[in-house]
Amino acid sequence: MRIAKLLLLLLIFSASLSAQPKYWVYLKDKDATARPAISETTKENRRLVGLPLWEETDLPVRKSYLAQLQKNNVEPVYASRWLNAVSAKLTYEQVQELKKLEFVKEVVPMDAGFIVARTQSDAKPELAPVMEQVRSQAFTKANITAKGVTVGIIDAGFYGADSSHSLRQVFGNKRILGIRDYVKPNQPGEWLFTTAESYSDMHGTEVMAAIAGLDTDDQTQYGMALNAKFYLARTDYSLREWRGEEDNWIAAMEWMDSLGVRLINTSLGYARGFTDPNENYLPEQMDGKTSAISKAAQIAVDKKGILLVVSAGNEGEDKKWRIISTPADAQGVLAVGATNRKLWNRIGYSSIGPEFLPYLKPNVSCFSLYGTSLSAPVITGFAACLMEANPALSNKELMSLIEKSAHLYPYGNNYVGYGVPSAERAMTLAKAPYLPAKSTVIKTKGKKLTVLVSTEESLLVVYHKKNQKDVISQGVVRVQDGEVALKKESGESHTTIDLKDHAIEVVWE
């Protein structure tokens, strides 16, 4: 197995070396008289949530600029109206010539470093426990199954999706509205269901099952959005993981937006790569504004009304990285981490939020044994059900509601965010958005404290924090006679006691 992995890495390395570098060519302006490249459905969705029907980022890239690029022997791969840029494979000489053109704002290289936050494809996802953890029964009782909601999935492949037992109701009812392969665009979309070049090519199939899966043979429900409709896009080529595919991702986002999709799941992230380390992102660049996809993600949130659910990443045990990948770093996206099943604290592999961010990442978390790639789609299905319950909710209102429904709210941290969302609480919040939180705060002096707790648990998770959000360590305390004993750690200012249905926040003064 080690030899096979080595050969795969060598294949990726040699393919990266032989490829011509890709660049973003950012342009200066747009034609204000051009027609917005969006559908009437997109406009209606924006009208519903109070957004402008269209604005500058909906206008296409100037055709005259594209023509001039072609005259300079530059063949754009994709044109992004959101970024007002085109992606292209360029030589060093072409880069220098493009920088001289009056309408070119800047030319930025796409470096290597594209990583799929993937799960093992040969193992059956244990999603029944997470359905119980997020209390999905509240949706079932209310007969909410994401009917009328359209979900976009941007992933690495959908091999076997059309024959998957857990997705028979999706395909049988013809709820796949469109498919695009941005890796091999000349292939028909259905080709993605029948061709696999590596185990990653069925990653999107597992993601879709975690959103809407129902296996009637073993009577197991894997996802909450049983009646959702889908647009699918492949943007990552599994045999060559490089950041040069970020334009695929942005093109897929713009395609889905043009069709009126308001909810998108992506379990792809940019972080460390497999080629020249000098070309990788640095941890400090996970700031929500450095990468092109992070910029595009924020545009999707702020200007297009899209709720973008992103896996936080699986680098929590990588001592050279540990933190979330982009676009999970974008402030407006709903970044999802992973918890242990029993204790609900951060599972080891789940990436943590950078301490230098002024906002909380990840936003929420839930159980997944096989990676944040499967915790993110659980929350996507959760969001889809809320969209059926109240279609007028904006993307930002939805995100806030999901955060407020989580069990640690408002005392989140950079390990699990606000914790595990609750469908039961979310349904209540949808009717009473100012529902008071059960969580409480205790202020104390000294270095030791005994706290009364009301719980049936014998062990409780505690988060020792250096400030309101950044964790020094997570630990476990024993409940004895209805009390837990705390001891302040060096540099600790806040401690969160996790009671699963609420939290107690201790402030050391």
Number of C-alpha atoms within 10 A of each C-alpha: 6 7 8 9 10 11 12 14 17 14 13 18 17 13 15 19 11 8 10 13 17 22 23 26 24 19 20 14 15 17 13 12 7 14 11 17 17 20 12 12 14 21 18 14 21 21 14 14 16 12 17 12 18 18 12 16 19 22 21 21 23 19 12 10 16 16 13 13 18 12 10 12 11 19 16 18 14 16 22 24 21 23 19 22 26 22 26 22 19 20 14 9 8 13 18 12 11 19 14 11 13 9 14 17 17 16 18 14 18 23 21 27 22 25 23 24 25 24 23 15 16 8 8 9 18 15 22 14 15 22 22 13 19 24 18 21 16 17 21 13 9 10 12 21 24 25 17 14 21 23 27 27 28 26 31 28 31 28 25 19 24 19 12 18 16 26 25 17 18 23 14 10 10 11 15 17 12 15 19 22 25 21 17 14 10 9 12 11 17 16 15 25 17 13 14 16 12 14 17 23 25 25 25 28 26 28 30 30 29 31 31 29 28 24 16 13 8 9 9 13 19 26 27 30 32 23 21 22 22 23 21 26 30 25 24 28 21 19 16 21 23 27 24 25 22 23 26 21 21 26 20 24 26 21 18 25 24 19 18 22 24 25 24 25 28 27 32 25 27 27 24 22 19 19 21 13 12 10 16 20 22 12 16 12 14 25 20 22 18 16 20 18 23 25 18 22 29 21 18 24 21 16 19 29 24 27 28 25 26 32 35 38 34 29 22 21 15 12 8 10 16 20 29 30 35 30 35 34 32 28 22 25 27 32 33 35 39 36 28 16 16 9 17 22 26 25 25 17 20 28 31 30 31 23 16 10 17 10 16 24 33 34 30 35 34 30 32 25 19 20 26 31 32 32 30 32 30 33 29 32 28 26 28 33 29 25 24 18 20 14 16 15 17 22 24 18 15 22 21 14 23 27 25 25 30 27 27 30 22 20 23 27 27 28 34 31 28 26 33 32 27 25 26 16 20 25 21 16 17 19 11 10 15 11 13 9 14 13 18 12 13 12 10 12 9 9 13 12 14 10 15 12 17 10 14 9 13 12 16 20 19 21 24 28 24 17 16 19 25 24 23 18 13 15 11 14 15 14 19 12 9 14 15 18 13 17 13 16 16 11 11 21 16 25 29 24 25 24 22 19 17 18 22 20 22 20 18 17 10
